[in-house]
C-alpha cells in the first residue's frame, strides 16, 4: 500500500515494484483508461463519482488477485487513516500480508516535483494546482505507529 501526497513518488515506487512482478492498481490509471482525461479536467463532484467507481472496480480486482496469491501494489494516496485501516482489514481477511509504504516529502519538494509533472500529460501525470496541493497538505493524515515504512523523499 503506497501512501503519500501527490508528487511524493508513489507511482514511481509502485512502478518499480511492478517491474519486479507485482500487479499495480492505480485509481488515476483506471480513470484514464475509462475517460482518457486528466482527473483535474473533471468537475470535482463528477471526479469523486468516477474515483469511487474506479476504486470499487480495483477493490474487486484486488480481492481476485489476492485469492490467486498474486503480489499487488496499491498505487493510491491513502491520505485517510480510516481508509488505510479498511484496506488493511480487507487484506488480512483474505489471509494476506500488507505493507504500508509512506513516501514523505516536504511541501517544497512536492511543489518542485508537481511543477515538472504538471507539464506532462497522461495517467500518471494528474495536474495538481497550488490550491489543490494546499488542500492535500491540510487534509493528509500522516501515518504514525501504523506499521508504516517511511521513505523520506527530500
DSSP file (Angstrom, degrees, kcal/mol; ACC not computed):
  #  RESIDUE AA STRUCTURE BP1 BP2  ACC     N-H-->O    O-->H-N    N-H-->O    O-->H-N    TCO  KAPPA ALPHA  PHI   PSI    X-CA   Y-CA   Z-CA
    1    1 A X              0   0    0      0, 0.0   100,-3.1     0, 0.0     2,-0.2   0.000 360.0 360.0 360.0 114.6    0.0    0.0    0.0
    2    2 A X  E     -a  101   0A   0     72,-2.5     2,-0.4    98,-0.2    74,-0.3  -0.601 360.0-173.5 -82.0 147.0    1.6    3.2   -1.2
    3    3 A X  E     +a  102   0A   0     98,-2.1   100,-2.9    -2,-0.2     2,-0.3  -0.992  25.9  91.4-144.7 132.8    0.8    6.3    0.9
    4    4 A X        -     0   0    0     73,-1.9     2,-0.1    -2,-0.4   100,-0.1  -0.853  66.0 -71.9 160.7 167.5    1.7    9.9    0.4
    5    5 A X    >   -     0   0    0     98,-0.4     3,-2.1    -2,-0.3     5,-0.3  -0.437  68.7 -74.0 -79.7 154.5    0.7   13.3   -1.0
    6    6 A X  T 3  S+     0   0    0      1,-0.3    -1,-0.2     2,-0.1   108,-0.1  -0.221 122.7  25.0 -49.0 130.5    0.6   13.9   -4.8
    7    7 A X  T 3  S+     0   0    0    106,-0.1    -1,-0.3    -3,-0.1   106,-0.1   0.408  86.0 113.8  93.1  -0.9    4.2   14.3   -6.0
    8    8 A X  S <  S-     0   0    0     -3,-2.1    -2,-0.1    95,-0.1    -3,-0.0   0.641  93.0 -99.9 -80.1 -13.1    5.8   12.2   -3.3
    9    9 A X  S  > S+     0   0    0     -4,-0.2     4,-2.4    -5,-0.1     5,-0.2   0.606  76.3 137.4 108.0  14.8    6.9    9.4   -5.6
   10   10 A X  H  > S+     0   0    0     -5,-0.3     4,-2.9     1,-0.2     5,-0.2   0.942  76.0  44.1 -59.2 -50.9    4.2    6.8   -5.0
   11   11 A X  H  > S+     0   0    0      1,-0.2     4,-2.8     2,-0.2    -1,-0.2   0.887 112.6  52.4 -65.6 -38.4    3.7    5.9   -8.7
   12   12 A X  H  > S+     0   0    0      2,-0.2     4,-1.5     1,-0.2    -1,-0.2   0.931 114.0  43.1 -61.8 -45.1    7.5    5.8   -9.3
   13   13 A X  H  X S+     0   0    0     -4,-2.4     4,-1.7     2,-0.2    -2,-0.2   0.913 114.6  50.3 -66.4 -42.9    8.0    3.4   -6.4
   14   14 A X  H  X S+     0   0    0     -4,-2.9     4,-2.2    -5,-0.2    -2,-0.2   0.875 107.2  54.3 -64.5 -37.5    4.9    1.3   -7.4
   15   15 A X  H  X S+     0   0    0     -4,-2.8     4,-1.9     2,-0.2    -1,-0.2   0.852 104.7  54.5 -65.9 -33.8    6.2    1.0  -11.0
   16   16 A X  H  X S+     0   0    0     -4,-1.5     4,-0.6     2,-0.2    -1,-0.2   0.904 109.6  47.2 -64.4 -40.4    9.5   -0.3   -9.7
   17   17 A X  H ><>S+     0   0    0     -4,-1.7     5,-2.0     1,-0.2     3,-0.8   0.874 107.5  57.1 -66.8 -36.4    7.5   -3.0   -7.8
   18   18 A X  H ><5S+     0   0    0     -4,-2.2     3,-1.8     1,-0.3    -2,-0.2   0.898 101.8  55.0 -60.4 -40.9    5.5   -3.7  -10.9
   19   19 A X  H 3<5S+     0   0    0     -4,-1.9    -1,-0.3     1,-0.3    -2,-0.2   0.721 104.0  57.1 -64.9 -20.0    8.8   -4.4  -12.8
   20   20 A X  T <<5S-     0   0    0     -3,-0.8    -1,-0.3    -4,-0.6    -2,-0.2   0.326 134.5 -84.8 -93.6   6.9    9.5   -7.0  -10.0
   21   21 A X  T < 5S+     0   0    0     -3,-1.8    50,-0.2     1,-0.3    -3,-0.2   0.411  84.5 132.9 110.7  -2.2    6.3   -8.9  -10.7
   22   22 A X      < -     0   0    0     -5,-2.0     2,-0.6    -8,-0.1    -1,-0.3  -0.484  56.5-124.5 -76.1 151.2    3.6   -7.0   -8.7
   23   23 A X  E     -c   72   0B   0     48,-2.4    50,-2.6    -2,-0.1     2,-0.5  -0.879  27.3-144.2 -91.5 125.8    0.3   -6.1  -10.3
   24   24 A X  E     -c   73   0B   0     -2,-0.6     2,-0.5    48,-0.2    50,-0.2  -0.815  11.8-164.4 -97.3 126.0   -0.1   -2.3   -9.8
   25   25 A X  E     +c   74   0B   0     48,-2.6    50,-2.9    -2,-0.5     2,-0.4  -0.949  13.2 176.4-110.0 124.4   -3.6   -1.0   -9.2
   26   26 A X     >  -     0   0    0     -2,-0.5     4,-2.3    48,-0.2     5,-0.1  -0.988  28.9-157.2-134.6 123.2   -4.0    2.8   -9.7
   27   27 A X  H  > S+     0   0    0     48,-0.5     4,-2.5    -2,-0.4     5,-0.2   0.915  99.6  54.4 -62.2 -43.1   -7.2    4.8   -9.5
   28   28 A X  H  > S+     0   0    0     47,-0.4     4,-2.1     1,-0.2    -1,-0.2   0.912 110.7  45.3 -58.6 -43.1   -5.6    7.5  -11.7
   29   29 A X  H  > S+     0   0    0      2,-0.2     4,-2.8     1,-0.2    -1,-0.2   0.891 110.3  53.8 -69.1 -38.4   -4.8    5.0  -14.4
   30   30 A X  H  X S+     0   0    0     -4,-2.3     4,-2.0     2,-0.2    -2,-0.2   0.918 111.1  45.9 -61.6 -42.9   -8.3    3.4  -14.1
   31   31 A X  H  X S+     0   0    0     -4,-2.5     4,-2.6     2,-0.2     5,-0.5   0.902 112.2  51.7 -65.6 -40.3   -9.9    6.8  -14.7
   32   32 A X  H  X S+     0   0    0     -4,-2.1     4,-2.9    -5,-0.2    -2,-0.2   0.917 109.2  49.8 -62.4 -43.5   -7.5    7.5  -17.5
   33   33 A X  H  < S+     0   0    0     -4,-2.8    -1,-0.2     1,-0.2    -2,-0.2   0.906 115.5  44.2 -61.2 -41.8   -8.4    4.1  -19.2
   34   34 A X  H  < S+     0   0    0     -4,-2.0    -2,-0.2    -5,-0.2    -1,-0.2   0.879 135.4  10.1 -71.2 -38.2  -12.1    4.9  -18.8
   35   35 A X  H  < S-     0   0    0     -4,-2.6    -3,-0.2     2,-0.2    -2,-0.2   0.582  81.7-133.1-123.9 -15.5  -12.1    8.5  -20.0
   36   36 A X     <  +     0   0    0     -4,-2.9     2,-0.3    -5,-0.5    -4,-0.2   0.809  69.6 114.5  63.6  29.1   -8.7    9.4  -21.4
   37   37 A X  S    S-     0   0    0     -6,-0.4    -1,-0.2    86,-0.0     2,-0.2  -0.946  73.9-104.7-134.8 152.5   -8.6   12.6  -19.4
   38   38 A X    >   -     0   0    0     -2,-0.3     3,-2.3     1,-0.1     4,-0.3  -0.514  32.7-124.8 -67.8 137.2   -6.7   14.1  -16.5
   39   39 A X  G >  S+     0   0    0      1,-0.3     3,-1.6    -2,-0.2    -1,-0.1   0.814 109.9  65.4 -55.3 -31.1   -8.6   14.0  -13.3
   40   40 A X  G 3  S+     0   0    0      1,-0.3    -1,-0.3     7,-0.0     4,-0.1   0.652  89.8  66.8 -68.2 -14.0   -8.2   17.8  -13.0
   41   41 A X  G <  S+     0   0    0     -3,-2.3    -1,-0.3     2,-0.1     2,-0.2   0.548  88.3  84.1 -84.2  -7.1  -10.3   18.2  -16.1
   42   42 A X  S <  S-     0   0    0     -3,-1.6     2,-0.1    -4,-0.3    -3,-0.0  -0.637  92.0-101.7 -93.3 151.8  -13.5   16.9  -14.3
   43   43 A X     >  -     0   0    0     -2,-0.2     4,-2.9     1,-0.1     5,-0.2  -0.502  42.7-114.4 -59.3 139.6  -15.8   18.9  -12.2
   44   44 A X  H  > S+     0   0    0      1,-0.2     4,-2.1     2,-0.2     5,-0.1   0.862 115.5  46.9 -52.7 -41.4  -14.9   18.0   -8.6
   45   45 A X  H  > S+     0   0    0      2,-0.2     4,-1.7     1,-0.2    -1,-0.2   0.907 113.2  49.0 -68.0 -40.1  -18.2   16.2   -7.8
   46   46 A X  H  > S+     0   0    0      1,-0.2     4,-2.3     2,-0.2    -2,-0.2   0.907 110.0  52.0 -64.0 -41.7  -18.0   14.3  -11.1
   47   47 A X  H  X S+     0   0    0     -4,-2.9     4,-3.2     1,-0.2     5,-0.2   0.913 105.6  54.5 -61.4 -42.3  -14.4   13.3  -10.4
   48   48 A X  H  X S+     0   0    0     -4,-2.1     4,-2.3    -5,-0.2    -1,-0.2   0.888 108.8  49.2 -60.3 -38.1  -15.4   11.9   -6.9
   49   49 A X  H  X S+     0   0    0     -4,-1.7     4,-2.1     2,-0.2    -1,-0.2   0.929 113.4  45.9 -64.5 -45.1  -18.1    9.8   -8.6
   50   50 A X  H  X S+     0   0    0     -4,-2.3     4,-2.6     1,-0.2    -2,-0.2   0.898 112.5  51.5 -64.3 -40.1  -15.5    8.5  -11.2
   51   51 A X  H  X S+     0   0    0     -4,-3.2     4,-2.7     2,-0.2    -1,-0.2   0.914 109.3  49.4 -63.3 -43.8  -13.0    7.9   -8.4
   52   52 A X  H  X S+     0   0    0     -4,-2.3     4,-2.1    -5,-0.2    -1,-0.2   0.904 112.7  47.5 -63.4 -41.3  -15.5    5.9   -6.3
   53   53 A X  H  X S+     0   0    0     -4,-2.1     4,-2.1     2,-0.2    -2,-0.2   0.908 112.9  48.6 -66.4 -41.5  -16.4    3.7   -9.3
   54   54 A X  H  X S+     0   0    0     -4,-2.6     4,-2.6     1,-0.2     5,-0.2   0.915 110.9  50.4 -64.4 -42.6  -12.8    3.1  -10.2
   55   55 A X  H  X S+     0   0    0     -4,-2.7     4,-2.6     1,-0.2    -1,-0.2   0.897 108.5  52.3 -64.1 -39.1  -11.9    2.2   -6.6
   56   56 A X  H  X S+     0   0    0     -4,-2.1     4,-1.9     2,-0.2    -1,-0.2   0.927 111.3  47.0 -61.9 -44.4  -14.8   -0.2   -6.5
   57   57 A X  H  X S+     0   0    0     -4,-2.1     4,-1.9     1,-0.2    -2,-0.2   0.930 115.2  45.6 -60.8 -46.4  -13.5   -1.9   -9.7
   58   58 A X  H  X S+     0   0    0     -4,-2.6     4,-2.6     1,-0.2    -2,-0.2   0.836 108.0  56.7 -70.6 -32.1  -10.0   -2.0   -8.4
   59   59 A X  H  X S+     0   0    0     -4,-2.6     4,-2.1     2,-0.2    -1,-0.2   0.917 108.2  47.9 -64.0 -42.7  -11.0   -3.3   -5.0
   60   60 A X  H  X S+     0   0    0     -4,-1.9     4,-2.3     2,-0.2    -2,-0.2   0.905 111.9  50.0 -62.8 -41.4  -12.7   -6.3   -6.6
   61   61 A X  H  X S+     0   0    0     -4,-1.9     4,-2.7     2,-0.2    -2,-0.2   0.894 107.0  55.2 -64.9 -39.1   -9.6   -6.9   -8.7
   62   62 A X  H  X S+     0   0    0     -4,-2.6     4,-2.7     2,-0.2    -2,-0.2   0.933 108.1  48.4 -57.3 -47.4   -7.5   -6.7   -5.6
   63   63 A X  H  X S+     0   0    0     -4,-2.1     4,-2.3     1,-0.2    -2,-0.2   0.930 111.5  49.7 -60.6 -45.8   -9.6   -9.5   -4.0
   64   64 A X  H  X S+     0   0    0     -4,-2.3     4,-0.9     1,-0.2    -1,-0.2   0.910 112.6  47.4 -59.2 -42.5   -9.3  -11.6   -7.1
   65   65 A X  H  <>S+     0   0    0     -4,-2.7     5,-2.5     1,-0.2     3,-0.5   0.884 110.7  51.0 -68.4 -38.8   -5.6  -11.2   -7.2
   66   66 A X  H ><5S+     0   0    0     -4,-2.7     3,-1.4     1,-0.2    -1,-0.2   0.890 104.1  59.1 -64.3 -38.1   -5.2  -12.0   -3.5
   67   67 A X  H 3<5S+     0   0    0     -4,-2.3    -1,-0.2     1,-0.3    -2,-0.2   0.770 110.0  42.3 -64.5 -25.3   -7.2  -15.2   -4.0
   68   68 A X  T 3<5S-     0   0    0     -4,-0.9    -1,-0.3    -3,-0.5    -2,-0.2   0.340 117.5-111.8-102.1   6.2   -4.7  -16.4   -6.5
   69   69 A X  T < 5 +     0   0    0     -3,-1.4     2,-0.4    -4,-0.3    -3,-0.2   0.721  61.0 155.6  77.2  21.7   -1.7  -15.3   -4.5
   70   70 A X      < -     0   0    0     -5,-2.5    -1,-0.2    -6,-0.1     2,-0.2  -0.679  46.1-119.0 -82.6 129.6   -0.5  -12.6   -6.9
   71   71 A X        -     0   0    0     -2,-0.4   -48,-2.4   -50,-0.2     2,-0.4  -0.483  36.7-168.2 -68.3 139.5    1.5   -9.8   -5.3
   72   72 A X  E     -c   23   0B   0    -50,-0.3     2,-0.5    -2,-0.2   -48,-0.2  -0.961  18.6-156.8-131.9 143.5   -0.2   -6.4   -5.6
   73   73 A X  E     -c   24   0B   0    -50,-2.6   -48,-2.6    -2,-0.4     2,-0.9  -0.992  14.9-145.3-119.7 127.2    0.8   -2.8   -5.1
   74   74 A X  E     -c   25   0B   0     -2,-0.5   -72,-2.5   -50,-0.2     2,-1.6  -0.811   7.2-162.3 -93.2 108.0   -1.9   -0.3   -4.4
   75   75 A X        +     0   0    0    -50,-2.9   -48,-0.5    -2,-0.9   -47,-0.4  -0.503  47.1 123.0 -91.2  65.2   -0.8    3.0   -6.0
   76   76 A X        -     0   0    0     -2,-1.6    -2,-0.0   -74,-0.3   -50,-0.0  -0.661  70.0-121.0-115.8 171.6   -3.3    5.1   -4.1
   77   77 A X        -     0   0    0     -2,-0.2   -73,-1.9   -74,-0.2    -1,-0.1   0.796  27.0-161.8 -85.1 -29.1   -2.6    8.1   -1.8
   78   78 A X        +     0   0    0    -75,-0.2     6,-0.1     1,-0.1   -73,-0.1   0.919  25.2 163.1  45.7  52.5   -4.2    6.5    1.3
   79   79 A X        +     0   0    0    -75,-0.1    62,-2.8    61,-0.1     2,-0.4   0.653  51.9  65.3 -77.9 -15.8   -4.5   10.0    2.8
   80   80 A X  S  > S-     0   0    0     60,-0.1     4,-2.0     1,-0.1     3,-0.3  -0.905  73.2-142.6-111.4 137.3   -7.0    9.0    5.5
   81   81 A X  H  > S+     0   0    0     -2,-0.4     4,-3.0     1,-0.2     5,-0.2   0.883 101.8  58.3 -61.5 -38.8   -6.2    6.6    8.3
   82   82 A X  H  > S+     0   0    0      1,-0.2     4,-2.2     2,-0.2    -1,-0.2   0.881 106.4  48.8 -61.7 -36.3   -9.7    5.1    8.1
   83   83 A X  H  > S+     0   0    0     -3,-0.3     4,-2.3     2,-0.2    -1,-0.2   0.918 111.3  49.3 -67.7 -42.9   -9.1    4.1    4.5
   84   84 A X  H  X S+     0   0    0     -4,-2.0     4,-2.5     1,-0.2    -2,-0.2   0.936 112.2  48.5 -60.3 -45.4   -5.8    2.6    5.3
   85   85 A X  H  X S+     0   0    0     -4,-3.0     4,-2.4     1,-0.2    -1,-0.2   0.888 109.4  53.3 -62.5 -39.3   -7.3    0.6    8.2
   86   86 A X  H  X S+     0   0    0     -4,-2.2     4,-2.2    -5,-0.2    -1,-0.2   0.928 111.9  44.1 -61.1 -46.1  -10.2   -0.6    5.9
   87   87 A X  H  X S+     0   0    0     -4,-2.3     4,-2.7     2,-0.2     5,-0.2   0.876 110.9  54.2 -69.8 -37.0   -7.7   -1.9    3.3
   88   88 A X  H  X S+     0   0    0     -4,-2.5     4,-2.7    -5,-0.2    -1,-0.2   0.939 110.5  47.1 -59.4 -45.7   -5.5   -3.5    5.9
   89   89 A X  H  X S+     0   0    0     -4,-2.4     4,-2.3     2,-0.2    -2,-0.2   0.902 111.8  50.7 -63.6 -41.7   -8.6   -5.3    7.3
   90   90 A X  H  X S+     0   0    0     -4,-2.2     4,-0.6     2,-0.2    -2,-0.2   0.936 112.5  46.3 -60.0 -47.2   -9.6   -6.4    3.8
   91   91 A X  H ><>S+     0   0    0     -4,-2.7     5,-2.0     1,-0.2     3,-1.1   0.934 114.0  47.3 -63.1 -47.4   -6.1   -7.7    3.0
   92   92 A X  H ><5S+     0   0    0     -4,-2.7     3,-2.1     1,-0.3    -1,-0.2   0.859 103.5  62.5 -63.6 -35.2   -5.9   -9.6    6.3
   93   93 A X  H 3<5S+     0   0    0     -4,-2.3    -1,-0.3     1,-0.3    -2,-0.2   0.685 103.0  51.4 -66.1 -16.0   -9.3  -11.1    5.9
   94   94 A X  T <<5S-     0   0    0     -3,-1.1    -1,-0.3    -4,-0.6    -2,-0.2   0.172 122.7-106.5-103.4  15.5   -8.0  -12.8    2.8
   95   95 A X  T < 5S+     0   0    0     -3,-2.1     2,-0.2     1,-0.2    -3,-0.2   0.717  79.5 127.7  71.3  20.7   -5.1  -14.3    4.6
   96   96 A X      < -     0   0    0     -5,-2.0     2,-0.4    -6,-0.2    -1,-0.2  -0.623  56.5-120.7-108.4 168.5   -2.6  -11.9    3.0
   97   97 A X        -     0   0    0     -2,-0.2     2,-0.3    -3,-0.1    -9,-0.0  -0.880  21.9-154.1-110.7 137.7    0.0   -9.5    4.4
   98   98 A X        -     0   0    0     -2,-0.4     2,-0.4   -10,-0.1   -10,-0.0  -0.760   5.8-163.5-107.0 157.1    0.0   -5.8    3.9
   99   99 A X        -     0   0    0     -2,-0.3     2,-0.7     2,-0.0    49,-0.1  -0.978  11.0-149.4-136.9 127.0    2.9   -3.3    3.9
  100  100 A X  E     - b   0 148A   0     47,-0.5    49,-3.1    -2,-0.4     2,-0.7  -0.866  12.0-167.7 -98.8 114.3    2.3    0.4    4.2
  101  101 A X  E     -ab   2 149A   0   -100,-3.1   -98,-2.1    -2,-0.7     2,-0.7  -0.905   3.8-163.0-106.7 111.5    5.0    2.4    2.4
  102  102 A X  E     -ab   3 150A   0     47,-2.6    49,-3.1    -2,-0.7     2,-0.9  -0.850   4.4-159.6-100.4 113.8    4.8    6.1    3.3
  103  103 A X  E     - b   0 151A   0   -100,-2.9     2,-0.5    -2,-0.7   -98,-0.4  -0.835  15.6-164.7 -94.4 107.9    6.7    8.4    0.9
  104  104 A X  E     + b   0 152A   0     47,-2.0    49,-3.3    -2,-0.9     2,-0.3  -0.827  14.4 167.1-103.2 124.9    7.2   11.5    2.9
  105  105 A X        -     0   0    0     -2,-0.5  -100,-0.1    47,-0.2   -97,-0.1  -0.977  35.4-110.5-135.6 148.8    8.3   14.7    1.2
  106  106 A X     >  -     0   0    0     -2,-0.3     4,-2.5     1,-0.1     5,-0.2  -0.339  34.3-110.1 -70.4 157.7    8.4   18.3    2.3
  107  107 A X  H  > S+     0   0    0      1,-0.2     4,-2.5     2,-0.2     5,-0.2   0.865 120.5  54.7 -56.1 -35.7    5.9   20.8    0.8
  108  108 A X  H  > S+     0   0    0      2,-0.2     4,-2.3     1,-0.2    -1,-0.2   0.922 108.4  47.3 -65.3 -43.4    8.8   22.4   -1.1
  109  109 A X  H  > S+     0   0    0      2,-0.2     4,-2.6     1,-0.2     5,-0.2   0.916 112.0  50.8 -63.2 -43.0    9.8   19.1   -2.7
  110  110 A X  H  X S+     0   0    0     -4,-2.5     4,-2.9     1,-0.2     5,-0.2   0.926 109.9  49.8 -60.4 -45.1    6.2   18.4   -3.6
  111  111 A X  H  X S+     0   0    0     -4,-2.5     4,-2.1     1,-0.2    -1,-0.2   0.917 111.9  48.1 -61.1 -43.8    5.9   21.8   -5.3
  112  112 A X  H  X S+     0   0    0     -4,-2.3     4,-1.3     2,-0.2    -2,-0.2   0.934 114.8  44.8 -62.8 -46.5    9.0   21.3   -7.3
  113  113 A X  H  X S+     0   0    0     -4,-2.6     4,-2.9     1,-0.2    -2,-0.2   0.908 113.7  49.5 -65.0 -42.1    8.0   17.8   -8.5
  114  114 A X  H  X S+     0   0    0     -4,-2.9     4,-3.1     1,-0.2    14,-0.2   0.842 103.4  60.3 -69.1 -31.9    4.5   18.9   -9.3
  115  115 A X  H  < S+     0   0    0     -4,-2.1     4,-0.3    -5,-0.2    -1,-0.2   0.893 113.1  38.9 -60.1 -38.5    5.7   21.9  -11.3
  116  116 A X  H >< S+     0   0    0     -4,-1.3     3,-1.4    -3,-0.2     4,-0.3   0.936 117.6  48.4 -74.2 -48.8    7.5   19.4  -13.5
  117  117 A X  H >< S+     0   0    0     -4,-2.9     3,-2.1     1,-0.3    -2,-0.2   0.850 100.5  65.2 -63.0 -35.8    4.8   16.8  -13.5
  118  118 A X  T 3< S+     0   0    0     -4,-3.1    -1,-0.3     1,-0.3    -2,-0.2   0.667  95.3  60.2 -64.2 -14.8    2.0   19.3  -14.3
  119  119 A X  T <  S+     0   0    0     -3,-1.4    -1,-0.3    -4,-0.3    -2,-0.2   0.580  95.8  79.9 -85.5 -10.9    3.7   19.9  -17.7
  120  120 A X    <   -     0   0    0     -3,-2.1     2,-0.4    -4,-0.3     7,-0.0  -0.400  69.5-143.2 -91.2 170.4    3.2   16.2  -18.6
  121  121 A X        +     0   0    0     -2,-0.1     2,-0.3     5,-0.0     3,-0.1  -0.996  48.3  72.3-137.0 129.8    0.1   14.5  -19.9
  122  122 A X  S >  S-     0   0    0     -2,-0.4     3,-1.9     3,-0.2    -2,-0.0  -0.859  88.2 -60.8 151.3 176.5   -1.0   11.0  -19.1
  123  123 A X  T 3  S+     0   0    0      1,-0.3     3,-0.3    -2,-0.3   -84,-0.1   0.800 129.9  43.3 -59.2 -33.1   -2.5    8.7  -16.5
  124  124 A X  T 3  S+     0   0    0      1,-0.2    -1,-0.3    -3,-0.1  -113,-0.1   0.148 103.2  69.6-101.5  19.2    0.4    9.2  -14.0
  125  125 A X    <   +     0   0    0     -3,-1.9    -3,-0.2   -97,-0.1    -1,-0.2  -0.232  63.1 170.5-128.6  43.8    0.6   13.0  -14.5
  126  126 A X        -     0   0    0     -3,-0.3     2,-0.2     1,-0.1    -3,-0.1  -0.369  39.8-114.2 -59.9 128.6   -2.6   14.2  -12.9
  127  127 A X        -     0   0    0     -2,-0.1     2,-0.5    -9,-0.1    -1,-0.1  -0.447  31.9-170.0 -68.8 131.7   -2.4   18.0  -12.7
  128  128 A X        -     0   0    0    -14,-0.2   -10,-0.1    -2,-0.2    -1,-0.0  -0.957   8.8-152.4-127.4 111.9   -2.3   19.4   -9.1
  129  129 A X     >  -     0   0    0     -2,-0.5     4,-2.6     1,-0.1     5,-0.2  -0.230  31.4-105.3 -74.0 168.7   -2.7   23.1   -8.7
  130  130 A X  H  > S+     0   0    0      2,-0.2     4,-2.4     1,-0.2     5,-0.2   0.905 122.7  51.0 -61.0 -42.4   -1.2   25.1   -5.8
  131  131 A X  H  > S+     0   0    0      2,-0.2     4,-1.9     1,-0.2    -1,-0.2   0.927 111.3  47.0 -61.8 -44.6   -4.7   25.3   -4.2
  132  132 A X  H  > S+     0   0    0      1,-0.2     4,-2.6     2,-0.2    -2,-0.2   0.911 110.6  52.2 -65.5 -41.7   -5.3   21.6   -4.5
  133  133 A X  H  X S+     0   0    0     -4,-2.6     4,-2.9     1,-0.2    -1,-0.2   0.922 108.0  52.1 -59.3 -43.3   -1.8   20.8   -3.1
  134  134 A X  H  X S+     0   0    0     -4,-2.4     4,-2.1     1,-0.2    -1,-0.2   0.880 109.2  49.9 -61.5 -37.3   -2.6   23.1   -0.2
  135  135 A X  H  X S+     0   0    0     -4,-1.9     4,-2.1     2,-0.2    -1,-0.2   0.913 111.2  49.4 -65.5 -42.4   -5.9   21.2    0.4
  136  136 A X  H  X S+     0   0    0     -4,-2.6     4,-1.7     1,-0.2    -2,-0.2   0.932 111.2  49.0 -60.8 -45.6   -4.0   17.9    0.3
  137  137 A X  H  < S+     0   0    0     -4,-2.9    -1,-0.2     1,-0.2    -2,-0.2   0.894 113.8  46.3 -62.1 -39.9   -1.4   19.1    2.7
  138  138 A X  H  < S+     0   0    0     -4,-2.1    -1,-0.2    -5,-0.2    -2,-0.2   0.829 119.7  39.2 -72.0 -31.9   -4.1   20.3    5.1
  139  139 A X  H  < S+     0   0    0     -4,-2.1     2,-0.2    -5,-0.1    -2,-0.2   0.569  84.5 114.0 -98.1  -9.2   -6.1   17.2    4.9
  140  140 A X     <  -     0   0    0     -4,-1.7     2,-0.9    -5,-0.2   -60,-0.1  -0.441  54.7-149.5 -70.2 129.8   -3.5   14.5    4.8
  141  141 A X        -     0   0    0    -62,-2.8    -1,-0.1    -2,-0.2     2,-0.1  -0.838  19.0-141.3-100.0  98.8   -3.4   12.2    7.9
  142  142 A X        -     0   0    0     -2,-0.9     2,-0.3     1,-0.1   -61,-0.1  -0.344  20.3-113.0 -62.8 131.7    0.2   11.2    8.2
  143  143 A X        +     0   0    0     -2,-0.1     2,-0.4   -63,-0.0    -1,-0.1  -0.503  40.3 176.0 -68.7 130.7    0.6    7.6    9.3
  144  144 A X        -     0   0    0     -2,-0.3    -1,-0.0     1,-0.1    -3,-0.0  -0.984  67.0 -10.1-137.7 123.2    2.1    7.3   12.8
  145  145 A X  S    S+     0   0    0     -2,-0.4    -1,-0.1     1,-0.1    -2,-0.0   0.876  92.8 122.3  56.5  41.5    2.6    4.0   14.5
  146  146 A X  S    S-     0   0    0    -46,-0.1    -1,-0.1     2,-0.0   -46,-0.1   0.214  93.7 -94.3-111.0  11.5    0.6    2.1   11.9
  147  147 A X  S    S+     0   0    0      1,-0.2   -47,-0.5   -48,-0.1     2,-0.1   0.688  74.7 160.5  82.0  18.6    3.4   -0.3   11.0
  148  148 A X  E     -b  100   0A   0    -49,-0.1     2,-0.6   -47,-0.1    -1,-0.2  -0.367  41.9-138.8 -76.2 151.3    4.4    2.0    8.1
  149  149 A X  E     -b  101   0A   0    -49,-3.1   -47,-2.6    -2,-0.1     2,-0.5  -0.963  25.7-151.8-103.6 114.5    7.8    2.0    6.4
  150  150 A X  E     -b  102   0A   0     -2,-0.6     2,-0.5   -49,-0.2   -47,-0.2  -0.776  12.4-170.5 -95.1 128.5    8.6    5.7    5.9
  151  151 A X  E     -b  103   0A   0    -49,-3.1   -47,-2.0    -2,-0.5     2,-0.3  -0.966  18.7-138.7-117.4 113.3   10.8    6.7    3.0
  152  152 A X  E     -b  104   0A   0     -2,-0.5   -47,-0.2   -49,-0.2   -49,-0.1  -0.540  14.8-169.7 -74.9 135.1   12.0   10.3    3.1
  153  153 A X              0   0    0    -49,-3.3   -48,-0.2    -2,-0.3    -1,-0.1   0.188 360.0 360.0-111.8  13.6   11.9   12.0   -0.4
  154  154 A X              0   0    0    -50,-0.3    -1,-0.2   -49,-0.0   -49,-0.1   0.485 360.0 360.0 -86.0 360.0   13.7   15.2    0.3
